[in-house]
Amino acid sequence: MDKEESTEELVRKFEEMLKNEGHYFFDEDMYLDVAEHYISNDMPESALEVCKTGLDVFPLSMEISIIYTQILLTLGKAEKSLEVLENLENIHPNQPDIALIKSTAHCYLGHFERAISVLKTSIESAENKEDFYFNMGLAYQSWDKFSLAIDVYKKTILLDNTHEGAIFELAYCLEELDRLEEGITFYKELIDKDPYSYVSWYNLGDIYHKAMRYSEAVEAFDYAITIKDDYEDAHFYMGTAFMNLKDYDNARKAFLRTLELEDEDPNADTLCHIGASYEKQENYEKAIQYYRKAITADDEWHEAWYGAGVCLDAAGKWFDALQFVQKAKQLDDENPLYWTSQAHLDYKIGNILSSLASYEKASELDPFNPKIWLDWSFIYYEQGNYEEAISVIETALAETPDNAEFMYRIVAYLMEAGKYKQAFEYLETVLAIDYDGHIQLYEFFTDLEVQKALFKIIEQYKSE
């Protein structure tokens, strides 16, 4: 019987025992196996029941107690977890695992100083010091003490340069404090000590990428790949750096290499990026092929649904595009980009009311995106509903009062509505903010006489 089958049989026996109050013999490892099964299947309440039953039989088991306290934390029962840990510590003093979980429990309760104190007290006797430094960093970070977090994350990485958690959180904290250059220096020092550390080269590339120094990021990722050709993440992020450099051919090559290295089924994210590289070169047919492959790999990958919709839109297939965009929005209905895209497509096929409603929702989700307000108001303008068009832009101006584009737009709408006094008041204000922007008014008024009148007013302001 293989391990999976054995665990399934244990789970069946355990559930039967609970249901019928049967009596099966379970040793300590069996309880641990059943608990791990429930945890891996996202069934924490069931795992908790296993641990409680196991502790009734083996009350001094540290392994079962440790899992029990971790599940309690998962379920938001930090105080109960601490209570169990305190008792466990009396039975098993100086155990590093207990200290680590205690610190996490204190963090859950907002007791950051206590969490750090627990870790500092235990770190000297611990073999896995990197885990203690990492948890200390998490505590400082949760406490908004990013500088101190950076210091201990660096200590973690010096002990284990492959510690993914510390690497990720260090980059986050450096970015938060606008200290990415410090991260570059740190990884260069590590590379000076060990030039063949592909992990250090990769992390240097990651920091360059965050600093938007994409050419240097590509170079660093390339070193990582030269040392370890099958380094999947390095190929992938080199691809994203190439995308930012608008080098779509090399981006696609990097993503295709990533795809080759993926052990399991094709990754939806990688397929989606390949699709995007084709999309950027306006090869919509190939792009759609890869977006569809991404959807096959993971039908909840909303970026792929959206990408296919964008390509179909570009190909003039608006009805088909709308179906894909609607699916993307269904999967992520707080994404303003999807609402805006649906609004645009509804407008294209004549669903005006639906388009207006989608623009309104998009404006709520992303009120500082001027294109949403301008496109939304323009539909009202085009329908001859100048009052609503004006109202939309007035709301936009309430969000961003000094936006010159909004001011010029409301000038146009007010003039069309015959409200010249208000229009010229806005015009006088916006000319002082962005004089050259007045050229956009001529796009609204093709009548030569109106253009002449506008030109005279604008020139008069300039001469003043």
Summary of the structure (lengths in Angstrom):
residues: 464
radius of gyration: 30.2
end to end distance: 92.5
largest distance: 98.2
contacts: 1500
relative contact order: 0.03
helix: 79%
strand: 0%
